Amino acid sequence: MFEQNDKIMKIAKKMGFGDVAILSRESERTQVRFANGDISISKKWLSKSTEIFVEKDKRIAGTELSVYDEATITRILESLNKVIKGMSPKEDYYGLAEPDSQYPDIPETYDPKILNADPAELAKAGIDATGLERVAGVLYTDHNKIYLSTSNGAEAMDQGTGIEISIRAFKDPLSSGHATSSARVLSKFNPEKAGEKAGEIAKAVSDPVLGEPGKYEVIFDPLAIGNLLSMMGRFTSAMAVEAGFSFLMGKIGQKVATENFTFRDIGNLPNGYGTRKFDAEGVATRNTAIIENGVLKTYLLNHSYAKKYNMENTANAGIVSPGPWNLYVEPGDYKKDEIFDVSRAIYITNIWYTRFQNYVAGDFSTIPRDGIFLIENGEIKGALKNIRISDNVQRMLENISAIGNAPEQIHWWECEIPVFTPYIRISDVGITRATQ
């Protein structure tokens, strides 16, 4: 799609725009949905789209298009030109970054075996592994190509594959389990493991009782804590901080978590679902410690934000806003059975409906779903229902009591930013009733 990029660039420069960045995508996605243990539908999408960023006299704008005839491109750029004229200059805009001249190959990001695999067969393997009749979920395969062109001279292409399954198993209407598996190469995709785990959770739920409000030691499954950390990753963007959507505002250099907690964004992570060779300014992606040993080290930055904060560019440029690629919790020293070796705790396997009451303070609530278990002396003593987590993100990070030693990749529709996280145990988590 460099031809389309070149066409757009020429028209944009002819109109007098200064900085221009164009990121085009070609995507091929296959979906297999299943319900009641059977494949119910299979779909395939082929799509092309282009994101455009333009600047004139420090006034910036962006748009997206999927039609590439010259008349349409001209009309869209003309409308951006009119919009920009009515805007005030963004004085803290410092231009696009100088792109890197080359980008190292990243292992485990492209696998033609995924393109030739049978999605229905792989989904059936996950279904059968649950050991239950009522099973529902979805499996996706992806093949993406991206093409970047900037007025600063970047011209780069990357392509990747991916495959993921989200699977829920039901023993009865009140007994369900959920698990996922995501990978960029077929050899690291394990639908059987996901199906087996979903089935085990569902089978362990028996006669759940109302949970009692209070402060609890809570063991978070990777699926559950991954959801929270994915949302927290958005708050590490410098734009989110400046917009008032982050509890990390003004805390660079401050302790925001237990000293055993290190939280990274790794854009060049092998097998990471969000891995890319370069960001939207043409800077090679990298490994960035956001929180290191409990201390906030940086926000996620593009060139302009790095200049503004007098910090090193983290290579997280999107067309408009910096954002994470793959969030990664540094493994701890605890084996899984050691995480569960407590006198009393609640084990939460999944959450949904996460809502923030105050972004700057970090106050939120979320509802556990699927298997929720009371743990006593390291063993499941019963199932719970109708509870809500009502707490504060920073307080929970500061109260982490154990971090597992085996991170799992979590990526599905409730966890849009990929997260690599182990089991995590947190003390004094606020639990309330979801319903009366």
C-alpha positions in Angstrom: 0.0 0.0 0.0 3.0 2.3 -0.4 1.4 3.5 -3.6 -1.6 4.9 -1.6 0.7 6.4 1.0 2.6 8.1 -1.8 -0.5 9.5 -3.3 -1.8 10.8 0.0 1.6 12.3 0.8 1.8 14.2 -2.5 -1.7 15.7 -2.1 -1.0 16.6 1.5 2.2 18.4 0.7 0.7 20.2 -2.2 -1.9 21.6 0.2 0.8 23.0 2.3 0.7 20.6 5.3 4.0 20.4 7.2 4.4 17.2 9.1 2.5 14.2 7.6 2.3 10.6 8.9 0.4 7.9 7.0 -0.1 4.4 8.4 -1.9 2.0 6.2 -3.2 -1.5 7.1 -4.2 -4.6 5.2 -6.0 -7.1 7.5 -7.3 -10.6 7.0 -9.3 -12.0 9.9 -11.1 -15.3 10.3 -13.6 -15.9 13.0 -15.1 -19.2 14.2 -17.9 -18.9 16.8 -19.2 -21.8 18.8 -22.1 -22.4 21.1 -23.5 -25.4 23.0 -20.3 -27.3 22.1 -20.7 -26.9 18.3 -19.3 -24.6 15.6 -22.2 -22.2 14.9 -20.7 -19.7 12.4 -17.5 -19.0 10.5 -16.6 -15.6 8.9 -13.7 -14.0 7.1 -13.0 -10.3 6.7 -10.6 -8.6 4.3 -10.1 -4.9 5.0 -7.9 -1.9 4.1 -7.6 1.3 6.1 -5.3 4.3 6.4 -4.8 6.6 9.3 -3.5 10.1 8.5 -1.9 12.7 10.7 -1.3 16.2 9.4 0.2 19.4 10.8 0.3 23.0 9.7 1.7 25.9 11.8 1.6 23.6 15.0 -2.1 22.9 14.4 -2.6 19.2 14.2 -5.4 16.9 13.0 -6.0 13.3 12.0 -8.5 11.1 10.2 -9.0 7.6 8.8 -10.1 6.5 5.3 -10.7 3.3 3.3 -11.3 4.8 -0.2 -8.3 5.8 -2.2 -9.4 7.5 -5.3 -7.8 10.9 -5.7 -11.0 12.9 -5.5 -11.9 11.3 -2.1 -8.4 11.8 -0.7 -8.4 15.4 -1.8 -11.9 16.1 -0.3 -10.9 14.6 3.0 -7.6 16.5 3.2 -9.4 19.7 2.2 -11.8 19.2 5.1 -8.9 18.7 7.5 -7.3 21.9 6.1 -10.5 23.9 6.9 -10.7 22.4 10.4 -7.0 23.2 11.2 -7.5 26.9 10.2 -10.0 27.3 13.0 -7.7 25.7 15.7 -5.2 27.3 18.0 -1.6 26.3 17.7 -0.4 23.5 19.9 2.7 25.1 21.4 4.0 21.9 22.9 4.1 20.2 19.5 7.7 19.6 18.5 7.3 17.8 15.2 7.7 14.1 14.2 10.6 12.0 15.4 13.6 11.3 13.1 12.9 7.7 12.0 15.3 4.9 12.6 17.2 3.7 9.5 16.5 0.0 10.0 14.4 -2.2 12.2 15.6 -5.6 13.6 13.5 -8.6 12.9 11.5 -9.8 15.9 11.1 -13.5 16.4 7.8 -15.2 16.7 5.6 -12.6 15.1 4.8 -14.2 11.7 3.9 -17.8 11.0 2.5 -18.9 7.7 1.2 -22.1 9.5 -1.5 -20.0 11.0 -2.7 -19.0 7.6 -3.0 -22.6 6.6 -4.5 -23.9 9.8 -8.1 -25.1 10.2 -9.7 -22.7 12.7 -12.7 -25.0 13.2 -10.5 -27.9 14.1 -8.5 -25.9 16.6 -11.7 -24.6 18.2 -13.0 -28.1 18.4 -9.8 -29.1 20.3 -10.6 -26.5 22.9 -14.2 -27.4 23.1 -13.4 -31.1 23.7 -10.8 -30.3 26.3 -13.5 -28.8 28.6 -15.1 -32.1 29.3 -18.5 -30.4 29.3 -21.3 -30.3 26.8 -22.3 -26.6 27.1 -19.4 -24.6 25.7 -19.3 -21.2 24.0 -16.7 -18.8 22.6 -14.8 -17.6 19.6 -11.6 -18.2 17.8 -9.8 -15.7 15.6 -6.9 -15.9 13.2 -5.2 -12.7 12.0 -2.8 -11.7 9.2 -1.9 -8.0 9.2 0.4 -5.8 7.2 1.2 -2.2 8.0 2.9 0.4 5.8 4.3 3.6 7.3 5.3 6.8 5.5 6.2 10.1 7.1 7.3 13.5 5.8 10.5 12.9 7.9 11.5 10.1 5.6 10.2 7.0 7.2 9.1 4.3 4.8 8.7 1.0 6.6 6.6 -2.2 6.4 5.8 -4.9 9.0 3.6 -7.9 8.9 2.4 -10.4 11.5 0.0 -13.2 12.3 -2.0 -14.1 15.3 -4.4 -16.7 16.7 -6.5 -16.6 19.9 -9.4 -18.4 21.5 -11.8 -17.2 24.2 -13.7 -20.1 25.7 -16.4 -20.4 28.4 -17.6 -23.7 29.8 -20.8 -24.3 31.8 -21.7 -27.1 34.2 -25.0 -25.4 34.8 -26.3 -21.8 34.6 -24.5 -20.8 37.8 -21.3 -22.7 37.2 -19.1 -21.4 34.5 -15.4 -21.1 33.8 -13.5 -18.9 31.3 -10.0 -19.1 29.8 -8.1 -17.9 26.8 -5.0 -18.6 24.7 -3.3 -16.1 22.4 -0.2 -16.4 20.3 1.6 -15.0 17.2 2.9 -18.4 16.1 1.0 -21.7 16.0 3.4 -23.6 18.1 2.6 -21.4 21.2 -1.1 -21.6 20.8 -2.8 -24.0 23.2 -6.6 -24.3 22.8 -6.6 -27.5 24.8 -5.1 -25.9 27.8 -7.6 -23.1 27.6 -10.5 -25.5 27.3 -9.2 -27.7 30.1 -8.9 -24.7 32.5 -12.3 -23.3 31.6 -13.8 -26.8 32.3 -12.0 -27.2 35.6 -13.2 -23.9 36.9 -16.8 -24.6 35.9 -16.7 -28.1 37.5 -15.3 -26.6 40.7 -18.3 -24.3 41.2 -20.9 -25.9 43.4 -23.8 -24.2 45.2 -22.3 -20.7 45.4 -23.3 -18.6 48.3 -23.4 -14.8 48.7 -20.0 -13.4 49.5 -19.7 -11.3 52.6 -18.4 -7.7 52.4 -15.1 -6.8 53.9 -11.4 -6.7 53.3 -9.9 -9.9 51.9 -6.7 -11.4 50.6 -7.5 -11.9 46.9 -5.7 -14.2 44.5 -6.2 -12.9 40.9 -6.0 -15.3 38.0 -4.0 -13.9 35.1 -7.3 -13.5 33.2 -8.7 -11.3 35.9 -5.6 -9.2 36.8 -4.8 -8.9 33.1 -8.1 -7.1 32.5 -7.2 -4.5 35.2 -3.6 -4.1 34.1 -4.7 -3.6 30.4 -6.9 -0.7 31.5 -4.2 0.6 33.7 -1.9 0.6 30.7 -4.0 3.2 29.1 -3.4 5.5 32.1 0.4 5.4 31.4 0.0 7.3 28.2 1.2 11.0 28.6 -2.0 12.1 26.8 -4.2 10.2 29.3 -2.2 11.9 32.1 -2.7 15.4 30.7 -6.4 14.8 29.9 -7.0 13.9 33.6 -7.7 10.2 33.0 -4.9 8.8 35.1 -4.0 8.2 38.8 -0.4 8.6 37.8 -0.6 12.3 37.2 2.4 14.1 38.7 4.0 11.0 40.2 7.1 10.4 38.1 9.9 9.3 40.5 7.4 8.4 43.3 6.5 5.0 44.8 3.2 3.8 43.3 3.4 0.1 44.0 5.2 -2.5 46.2 8.9 -2.6 45.6 8.6 -6.1 44.1 6.4 -4.9 41.3 7.9 -4.0 37.9 5.6 -3.2 35.0 6.9 -2.8 31.5 5.7 -2.0 28.0 7.6 -4.1 25.5 7.0 -3.2 21.8 9.5 -5.7 20.5 8.4 -8.7 22.6 8.6 -12.1 20.8 5.1 -13.7 20.5 3.5 -10.5 21.9 0.1 -9.9 20.3 0.8 -6.1 20.2 4.4 -6.4 19.0 5.5 -4.1 16.1 8.8 -3.2 14.6 8.2 0.6 14.7 5.8 3.1 16.1 3.7 5.6 14.1 6.7 8.0 13.8 9.1 5.4 12.5 11.0 4.8 15.8 12.0 1.3 16.5 9.9 -0.2 19.4 11.7 -1.1 22.6 11.5 -2.4 26.2 10.4 0.4 28.6 10.1 0.1 32.4 7.0 2.1 33.3 7.1 1.1 37.0 10.4 -0.3 38.3 10.6 -1.8 41.8 7.5 0.1 42.7 8.6 3.5 41.4 7.0 5.3 38.4 9.8 5.9 35.9 8.1 7.3 32.9 4.9 7.8 31.0 4.5 6.3 27.5 5.8 9.0 25.1 6.1 10.1 21.5 8.6 12.6 20.2 6.6 15.7 21.3 5.8 14.5 24.7 9.4 13.4 25.3 10.6 16.9 24.4 7.9 18.5 26.6 8.8 16.4 29.6 12.5 16.4 28.9 12.5 12.6 28.9 13.6 9.8 26.5 11.2 8.9 23.8 9.7 5.5 24.6 8.7 4.8 21.0 4.9 4.5 21.7 3.6 7.0 19.1 0.2 6.3 17.7 -1.1 8.6 15.0 -2.6 10.9 17.6 -1.7 9.6 21.1 1.0 7.4 22.7 -0.2 4.0 23.8 1.1 0.6 25.0 2.1 -2.3 22.8 2.5 -5.3 25.2 2.2 -4.8 29.0 4.5 -7.1 31.0 4.6 -7.9 34.7 8.1 -8.9 35.7 7.8 -12.5 37.2 8.1 -12.9 40.9 9.4 -15.8 42.9 6.2 -17.7 43.8 5.1 -20.9 42.3 1.3 -21.2 41.7 0.7 -23.5 44.7 2.7 -21.0 46.9 0.4 -18.2 45.7 -2.6 -20.2 47.0 -0.8 -21.2 50.2 -2.7 -18.8 52.5 -5.0 -19.3 55.5 -7.9 -17.5 53.9 -8.4 -15.7 50.6 -10.8 -15.3 47.7 -9.7 -16.6 44.3 -11.1 -14.5 41.4 -10.9 -16.1 37.9 -12.4 -13.3 35.7 -13.9 -9.8 35.9 -16.1 -7.6 33.8 -17.9 -4.2 33.9 -14.9 -2.4 35.3 -15.8 1.2 36.0 -13.8 4.1 37.4 -15.6 6.5 39.8 -12.5 8.8 39.8 -9.7 8.4 37.3 -7.3 10.8 39.0 -7.7 9.2 42.4 -7.8 5.7 40.9 -11.1 4.6 42.5 -12.9 1.8 40.6 -15.2 -1.1 40.9 -15.5 -4.3 38.9 -17.6 -7.4 39.1 -16.1 -10.9 39.3 -17.7 -13.5 37.0 -17.4 -17.2 36.4 -15.7 -19.2 39.2 -15.3 -17.2 42.5 -13.8 -19.3 45.3 -13.2 -19.1 49.0 -9.7 -20.5 49.7 -8.8 -21.8 53.2 -5.4 -23.3 54.0 -4.6 -23.5 50.3 -7.7 -25.4 49.3 -11.0 -24.5 47.7 -13.7 -24.5 50.5 -16.6 -23.3 48.5 -17.9 -21.0 45.7 -19.1 -17.5 46.1 -21.4 -15.2 44.0 -22.7 -11.7 43.7 -19.6 -9.8 44.9 -18.0 -6.6 43.7 -14.4 -5.4 44.0 -14.5 -1.7 45.1 -11.0 -0.3 45.7 -8.3 1.9 44.5 -5.7 0.9 41.8 -2.6 2.4 43.5 -3.6 1.0 46.9 -3.9 -2.4 45.4 -0.5 -2.1 43.7 1.0 -1.1 47.0 -0.7 -4.1 48.7 0.6 -6.8 46.4 1.8 -9.7 48.6 2.9 -12.3 46.0 3.7 -12.4 42.3 3.9 -15.7 40.4 6.8 -16.8 38.4 5.0 -17.8 35.2 3.5 -15.0 33.1 0.7 -15.8 30.7 -0.4 -13.7 27.7 -3.9 -12.4 28.1 -5.7 -10.8 25.1 -9.4 -10.9 24.3 -12.2 -8.4 23.8 -12.2 -7.4 27.6 -8.4 -7.1 27.5 -7.6 -5.2 24.2 -4.1 -4.3 25.2 -2.1 -7.6 25.5 -0.9 -8.3 29.0 1.7 -10.8 30.1 1.0 -11.5 33.8 1.3 -14.3 36.3 -1.1 -15.0 39.2 -0.9 -12.1 41.7 -2.1 -12.1 45.3 -3.1 -8.8 46.9 -3.9 -8.0 50.5 -6.9 -6.0 52.0 -8.9 -5.8 48.8 -12.3 -4.2 49.3 -15.2 -6.5 48.6 -18.8 -5.4 48.5 -22.1 -7.0 47.5 -22.9 -6.8 43.7 -26.6 -7.3 44.5 -28.7 -7.4 47.6 
